[in-house]
Amino acid sequence: MIVVDSSVWIDFLNGRDAVHIQRLLAMLSADEIIVGDLMLCEVLQGLESERAARDVEGLLRRFQIVPMVSDTTAVAAARNYRSLRRRGVTVRKTIDMLIGTWCIENRVPLLHNDNDFRPMVQHLGLIEVPATA
């Protein structure tokens, strides 16, 4: 199982041709993709019409949807944030801290295209899915 971040889904939906999209395309037919509730929200809120949102929600619901935030995850994400900040790294988006921490805590690799996750890989043990197959 792997988590696919909203940064990848958004690039996919925008028709971007990149290595992380090729990796996603290679995995679409498998039942190994997890969509977090946070990604579901991020992707759907960026769509302009209700029709597009319904269509994309239908696509994302083909995969396992998991809740990512609990009080335990929230506390762990705050601890991880402070740990990175002590190293001189500031993650820009709280939602990325929550996603990364969920993946770390559950030992689930993450496919992403977002620099906020790189320090989590380097310092916190986040497992990154290589963009190439």
Sequence and secondary structure as in RCSB ss.txt:
>XXXX:A:sequence
MIVVDSSVWIDFLNGRDAVHIQRLLAMLSADEIIVGDLMLCEVLQGLESERAARDVEGLLRRFQIVPMVSDTTAV
AAARNYRSLRRRGVTVRKTIDMLIGTWCIENRVPLLHNDNDFRPMVQHLGLIEVPATA
>XXXX:A:secstr
 EEE HHHHHHHHTT   HHHHHHHHHTTSS EEEEHHHHHHHHHT SSHHHHHHHHHHHTTSEEE    HHHHH
HHHHHHHHHHHTT   S HHHHHHHHHHHHHT  EE   GGGHHIIIII   B  S  
